[in-house]
Amino acid sequence: MSRLFGEIRQNGYVVRDIEAALRHWTQVLGVGPFFCFERVPMTDFRYRGRPVDVEVSIALANSGPLQIELIQPRSEPSMWSDFLRAGHEGLQHVAYWTERFDADASRLAALGYEVGQSGCVGGPDGRFVYYATEGHPGTVIELSEISGAKGAFFRHIAESARTWDGRDPVRRMGGSGGR
């Protein structure tokens, strides 16, 4: 457990081909079911402090208490597209979840953590922030708000994984989703 953030709750993998990644995770690793969003609507997305319209495909599943997130960027700029452009693919970030987003984000700002990108998904209680902590691939830190609808959806994903029988490994969702 991180003494600064608590438990890592999610590993985020940035991929060039989300369909190939889904096949790998479900067929080779046996993780699922994945909840897949072709285009996740985000509000108030900012990259390096400036507003940006971003498009991204996301798939979410759990392996035990750890959520697996597959991310395929569909536009630029973002920290996700930066990761791919640098020649990387795979683990890009670890996420910590909070119900005290404002207090935790303020605490991290006071500790000198610099925001790389931020936004909101799934309603006003779905804020997230990625900190510019990448010393090597896979070291970006995300702080993700899990209050309200987003938290309920994340609990649904975890419960679906606990009772998954291997059928229906990829569940295609509408336009909204959790980060």
N, C-alpha and C positions, 0 to 999 in steps of 0.2 A: 504494500500500500504506500502511496506517496504521502509523505507527511505534510505536503503543501496542498494537495488536491483531493485526497481520499483514494478510492479504488478507481482503477482504469475500468471504464464501463463499455468502451467501444474501441475497436480497431478499424480504422478507415483505410481502405485500399483503393488507390486511384488506378484505373485500368483504361486501356485504349479500346477494348471491346467488351462491353458489359455482358453480352450474350455468351461469349466464350468463358468469361469469368464465372458466370452463373452455372454453366455446365461443369466447370472444374469443381466449384464449391459443392454442388449438389451431388454429382456423380462420383467424383474421385474422393472427396472428403466426407460426403454424407451429411453435410450441414444443410438445414432448411427447416421449414419452408422459407423462401425469400419472398418478401413483399417488394415488388418492383414498380417504380414510377418512371415512366418514359421521360417526362419533363416535370421537374419539381418547381412549382412557382415559389419564388422567394421575393420578399419585400425588403426594402431598405438595405439591399446588398451593397457593401462597400469593399473595394479592393484598394489597399494602401491609402485609405482615407477618402477616396473619391467614389461617388455613386456609379454603379455599373449595372447594366442589364445582363444577367447571367442565365445560361441554360445548362442544366445538368441532369443526367439520368442517375437514379440512385436505387439500390436494392439493399434491403435490410433483413437480417436473420439473426438468430441467437445460437451460440454454442455454449450451453450451460448459462452462466450469468453474463458472459461476454457477448455483446452485440457485434456482429460483423457488418460493415458497411462497404458496399462496392459503389464507386463513383466514376462515372464517365463524363468528363466535361464536354459540353457541346458548343461552348463559346469561350471567348477570351475577353479580358484577362481574368485570372483567378489564381490562387495558390495551387489549385489542382492542375490547371493547364501549365503553370510554371514547372511543376513537378515532372510532367510528361515531356515538356520541351527540353528539360535538363537531361533527358535520356533515362529517366527512372520510370518504373511501373511497379506497383505493389504497395506495401505499407507506407502511408504518407503521414498519418496522424494517429494519436491516441486521444480519446475523449473522456472527460470527466463530466459527470452530470450533477446539476445543482437545482434546487428549488429556491435558492437565495442568489439569483443571478446578479442583481445589482450590487449586493454586498461583496460577492466573490470577485466580480469584475473590478470593482473599486480597489479591493485588496491587492489584486494582481497588478493593477496600474501603479499602485503605491510601491510595489516591489520592483517596478521598472519593466514589466512585461510590455512589449510593443505589439499592437494589433496589426495583423497582416490582412485579415478580411473578416467581415462580420455580416450578419443579416438575420432574417426571421423567416421561419416556415411554419405552416400549420396554425396560424393565429398569433395573437399578441404575446402569448406565453411560450413561443417557440424560438426565442432568440438564441444565437450562437455566435461565438467569436473564436477565430483561429489566431494564435499568437505566433509571431515571427521568431520561432525557436529552433528552426531547422539547422542543426549543426551537421547533420548527415541525414540521408533519406529515412523517413519514418519517425522523426523526432518532433514534428509539429504538435503542439498542444491545442486541443479544442476544449472550450468550456461551453456546455450545452444546457440550456434551460429545459427542464422536464416537468414543468407544472402543467396543469390543465390537460387539454386534448393531446398534446404531444406526449406527455408522460403516460397517459392512458393508452395511446397507440403503442408506445414502447413496451408497456406491460403486456399488451395483447400479442406482440411479436414473441416475447419471451414465453408466454403460455402456449402459443402455437408450437414453438420448438419443443417444449416439454412433452407434448402429446402427439407430435408428428409421427405418422406411420410410413413416411416415405412417398406417399401419393401427393400429387399436385405440388411439386417442389418449387415452382415459381408462380406466384399469384400476382397477376397484373392489376395494378391499382389505377385509379383515376388521377387527376392532376395534383392532388395535395399529398404531402408526405412529411415525415419527420427527418430532421438533421441531427 
